[in-house]
Amino acid sequence: MKDKSKYYLDTERNKNMSEQQDKRIPSYYIGLDGTECRKVIDSFEMTYHIASCCKYICRSSGETTKHNDYGVADINKAIAHLTMELDRIKKYKGRGTNNLKTDNCCNR
């Protein structure tokens, strides 16, 4: 009789990847009802600065002990990203990426 593979009794090997990925998401990015910050960002198709702002706001209300300042640093970072987004909107006269100027180097 042939010996069994070393993976024969490894029950963790074939688990669903989504179960393993959920462990990588910090608790301060998951709401009380289980909603993940990244899924909200994806659902609304947010721009980079708006998404970063959303992320910092979610993190400021979580149980993070990174700064020990009750979320003040995260709120300041969110405000900075909103300011950058406002500057971008004023520069390109619109929120969407359709209004961004393209480089001529790509149109060869």
Backbone as CSV, one residue per row, in Angstrom:
resi,resn,N_x,N_y,N_z,CA_x,CA_y,CA_z,C_x,C_y,C_z
1,MET,0.830,-1.189,0.000,0.000,0.000,0.000,0.876,1.256,0.000
2,LYS,0.461,2.241,-0.773,1.226,3.476,-0.918,1.040,4.353,0.320
3,ASP,2.128,5.038,0.738,2.039,5.953,1.883,1.192,7.170,1.519
4,LYS,0.523,7.683,2.524,-0.325,8.865,2.303,0.533,10.121,2.208
5,SER,0.052,11.064,1.459,0.737,12.340,1.309,0.824,13.059,2.650
6,LYS,1.805,13.919,2.789,1.943,14.670,4.035,0.777,15.647,4.239
7,TYR,0.013,15.918,3.183,-1.124,16.828,3.278,-2.437,16.105,3.581
8,TYR,-2.401,14.797,3.690,-3.617,13.996,3.865,-4.416,14.408,5.100
9,LEU,-3.743,14.645,6.201,-4.431,14.998,7.440,-4.419,16.508,7.720
10,ASP,-3.931,17.300,6.782,-3.869,18.752,6.965,-5.234,19.352,6.655
11,THR,-6.033,19.574,7.691,-7.403,20.068,7.492,-7.456,21.565,7.182
12,GLU,-6.392,22.289,7.485,-6.372,23.731,7.242,-6.025,24.063,5.792
13,ARG,-5.504,23.113,5.067,-4.967,23.356,3.731,-6.017,23.815,2.729
14,ASN,-7.197,23.256,2.766,-8.193,23.550,1.747,-9.310,24.477,2.232
15,LYS,-9.030,25.267,3.260,-10.042,26.202,3.746,-10.254,27.322,2.738
16,ASN,-11.415,27.904,2.795,-11.760,29.019,1.927,-10.797,30.187,2.190
17,MET,-10.283,30.794,1.136,-9.339,31.906,1.289,-9.965,33.106,1.976
18,SER,-11.260,33.349,1.779,-11.891,34.512,2.399,-11.875,34.397,3.919
19,GLU,-11.959,33.191,4.452,-11.881,33.006,5.897,-10.500,33.384,6.407
20,GLN,-9.469,33.065,5.645,-8.114,33.394,6.052,-7.833,34.881,5.900
21,GLN,-8.378,35.518,4.884,-8.137,36.935,4.661,-8.807,37.798,5.726
22,ASP,-9.949,37.378,6.232,-10.641,38.162,7.238,-9.804,38.348,8.495
23,LYS,-8.922,37.404,8.787,-8.072,37.512,9.957,-7.018,38.609,9.792
24,ARG,-6.745,38.992,8.555,-5.733,40.018,8.302,-6.277,41.421,8.452
25,ILE,-7.579,41.586,8.488,-8.184,42.906,8.578,-8.248,43.324,10.048
26,PRO,-7.622,44.453,10.402,-7.657,44.894,11.798,-9.084,45.170,12.261
27,SER,-9.332,44.962,13.535,-10.688,45.111,14.078,-11.213,46.538,13.964
28,TYR,-10.317,47.528,13.941,-10.783,48.912,13.857,-11.256,49.288,12.454
29,TYR,-11.122,48.395,11.472,-11.685,48.611,10.139,-12.981,47.831,9.936
30,ILE,-13.514,47.219,10.993,-14.751,46.452,10.918,-15.761,47.074,11.866
31,GLY,-16.945,47.419,11.359,-17.979,48.052,12.166,-18.651,47.081,13.113
32,LEU,-19.509,47.615,13.950,-20.204,46.796,14.935,-21.098,45.740,14.284
33,ASP,-21.598,46.031,13.080,-22.456,45.072,12.378,-21.677,44.182,11.420
34,GLY,-20.339,44.274,11.433,-19.506,43.434,10.584,-19.137,44.068,9.250
35,THR,-19.600,45.274,8.985,-19.281,45.958,7.741,-17.806,46.337,7.725
36,GLU,-17.146,46.031,6.617,-15.728,46.359,6.482,-15.567,47.682,5.749
37,CYS,-14.641,48.479,6.222,-14.370,49.789,5.623,-14.022,49.649,4.136
38,ARG,-13.209,48.669,3.796,-12.777,48.496,2.393,-13.941,48.165,1.468
39,LYS,-14.945,47.450,1.980,-16.101,47.115,1.150,-16.975,48.336,0.902
40,VAL,-17.063,49.231,1.873,-17.792,50.490,1.680,-17.080,51.329,0.628
41,ILE,-15.761,51.401,0.727,-14.962,52.169,-0.237,-15.142,51.610,-1.640
42,ASP,-15.091,50.301,-1.787,-15.285,49.670,-3.101,-16.692,49.902,-3.635
43,SER,-17.673,49.823,-2.761,-19.062,49.967,-3.179,-19.349,51.367,-3.733
44,PHE,-18.742,52.366,-3.137,-18.981,53.746,-3.568,-17.991,54.225,-4.620
45,GLU,-17.022,53.388,-4.989,-16.001,53.737,-5.989,-15.372,55.092,-5.666
46,MET,-14.876,55.223,-4.460,-14.303,56.481,-3.982,-12.945,56.744,-4.615
47,THR,-12.628,58.032,-4.757,-11.296,58.413,-5.209,-10.299,58.126,-4.085
48,TYR,-9.026,58.230,-4.403,-7.991,57.895,-3.423,-8.133,58.710,-2.135
49,HIS,-8.252,60.035,-2.257,-8.289,60.888,-1.066,-9.575,60.697,-0.268
50,ILE,-10.699,60.518,-0.938,-11.957,60.273,-0.229,-11.886,58.927,0.487
51,ALA,-11.328,57.915,-0.177,-11.196,56.592,0.439,-10.263,56.643,1.645
52,SER,-9.161,57.378,1.528,-8.238,57.508,2.658,-8.914,58.219,3.819
53,CYS,-9.695,59.238,3.523,-10.445,59.949,4.557,-11.405,58.995,5.271
54,CYS,-12.122,58.218,4.503,-13.060,57.238,5.062,-12.322,56.247,5.961
55,LYS,-11.182,55.796,5.509,-10.382,54.835,6.269,-9.938,55.444,7.601
56,TYR,-9.462,56.685,7.569,-9.004,57.324,8.804,-10.163,57.604,9.761
57,ILE,-11.320,57.951,9.231,-12.481,58.176,10.098,-12.901,56.868,10.763
58,CYS,-12.918,55.784,9.992,-13.249,54.475,10.582,-12.238,54.099,11.655
59,ARG,-10.996,54.343,11.378,-9.939,53.982,12.320,-9.978,54.845,13.579
60,SER,-10.412,56.092,13.446,-10.424,56.986,14.604,-11.454,56.567,15.645
61,SER,-12.499,55.884,15.213,-13.539,55.485,16.159,-13.350,54.059,16.654
62,GLY,-12.324,53.381,16.177,-12.081,51.997,16.585,-11.282,51.905,17.864
63,GLU,-10.808,50.717,18.126,-10.070,50.463,19.356,-8.567,50.547,19.133
64,THR,-8.131,51.406,18.240,-6.705,51.511,17.967,-6.000,52.228,19.118
65,THR,-4.844,51.746,19.474,-4.054,52.383,20.526,-2.750,52.906,19.945
66,LYS,-2.746,53.135,18.649,-1.521,53.547,17.969,-1.037,54.905,18.467
67,HIS,-1.944,55.847,18.640,-1.537,57.203,18.991,-1.879,57.580,20.435
68,ASN,-2.833,56.897,21.057,-3.297,57.245,22.407,-3.771,58.695,22.499
69,ASP,-4.445,59.167,21.466,-4.916,60.553,21.457,-6.408,60.639,21.139
70,TYR,-7.141,59.559,21.386,-8.590,59.497,21.179,-8.981,59.715,19.717
71,GLY,-8.099,59.431,18.789,-8.405,59.525,17.366,-8.107,60.869,16.736
72,VAL,-7.511,61.795,17.478,-7.245,63.143,16.958,-6.311,63.095,15.750
73,ALA,-5.245,62.305,15.815,-4.297,62.216,14.695,-4.983,61.667,13.445
74,ASP,-5.833,60.655,13.610,-6.535,60.081,12.459,-7.522,61.080,11.864
75,ILE,-8.192,61.853,12.687,-9.131,62.867,12.185,-8.366,63.967,11.453
76,ASN,-7.202,64.354,11.964,-6.384,65.350,11.263,-5.921,64.832,9.907
77,LYS,-5.573,63.547,9.834,-5.181,62.956,8.548,-6.368,62.933,7.588
78,ALA,-7.568,62.646,8.105,-8.774,62.649,7.265,-9.025,64.046,6.705
79,ILE,-8.860,65.058,7.544,-9.046,66.447,7.100,-8.021,66.794,6.022
80,ALA,-6.783,66.349,6.191,-5.743,66.617,5.189,-6.115,65.987,3.849
81,HIS,-6.635,64.773,3.864,-7.027,64.118,2.607,-8.230,64.814,1.977
82,LEU,-9.165,65.289,2.796,-10.298,66.047,2.242,-9.818,67.349,1.599
83,THR,-8.848,67.996,2.218,-8.287,69.228,1.658,-7.613,68.948,0.317
84,MET,-6.859,67.852,0.246,-6.216,67.489,-1.018,-7.249,67.166,-2.092
85,GLU,-8.351,66.514,-1.699,-9.414,66.201,-2.665,-10.076,67.477,-3.160
86,LEU,-10.324,68.436,-2.262,-10.908,69.721,-2.677,-9.987,70.452,-3.650
87,ASP,-8.685,70.429,-3.388,-7.723,71.052,-4.306,-7.767,70.376,-5.667
88,ARG,-7.868,69.038,-5.676,-7.933,68.307,-6.937,-9.202,68.630,-7.701
89,ILE,-10.325,68.739,-6.972,-11.600,69.067,-7.613,-11.535,70.449,-8.241
90,LYS,-10.975,71.399,-7.508,-10.858,72.774,-8.042,-9.937,72.807,-9.255
91,LYS,-8.866,72.037,-9.207,-7.900,72.036,-10.310,-8.492,71.430,-11.574
92,TYR,-9.212,70.312,-11.429,-9.728,69.606,-12.598,-11.217,69.831,-12.825
93,LYS,-11.831,70.657,-12.006,-13.238,71.048,-12.141,-14.190,69.853,-12.161
94,GLY,-13.996,68.945,-11.251,-14.886,67.800,-11.153,-14.334,66.747,-10.227
95,ARG,-15.206,65.882,-9.702,-14.790,64.862,-8.745,-14.318,63.586,-9.417
96,GLY,-14.909,63.229,-10.541,-14.583,61.954,-11.184,-13.247,61.963,-11.880
97,THR,-12.781,60.787,-12.252,-11.489,60.681,-12.931,-11.595,61.014,-14.417
98,ASN,-12.813,61.177,-14.938,-12.970,61.501,-16.355,-12.434,62.889,-16.680
99,ASN,-12.356,63.749,-15.682,-11.921,65.123,-15.919,-10.419,65.308,-15.750
100,LEU,-9.686,64.249,-15.417,-8.259,64.375,-15.238,-7.557,64.530,-16.575
101,LYS,-6.532,65.349,-16.579,-5.751,65.546,-17.794,-4.837,64.358,-18.001
102,THR,-4.680,63.931,-19.237,-3.805,62.800,-19.538,-2.492,63.320,-20.073
103,ASP,-1.432,62.565,-19.832,-0.116,62.919,-20.339,-0.069,62.664,-21.845
104,ASN,0.652,63.535,-22.544,0.821,63.334,-23.982,1.796,62.205,-24.274
105,CYS,2.622,61.831,-23.257,3.600,60.775,-23.486,2.925,59.408,-23.699
106,CYS,1.707,59.265,-23.242,1.015,57.988,-23.375,0.282,57.850,-24.710
107,ASN,0.188,58.925,-25.459,-0.576,58.926,-26.714,0.327,58.784,-27.928
108,ARG,1.372,58.014,-27.808,2.303,57.869,-28.937,1.811,56.905,-29.957
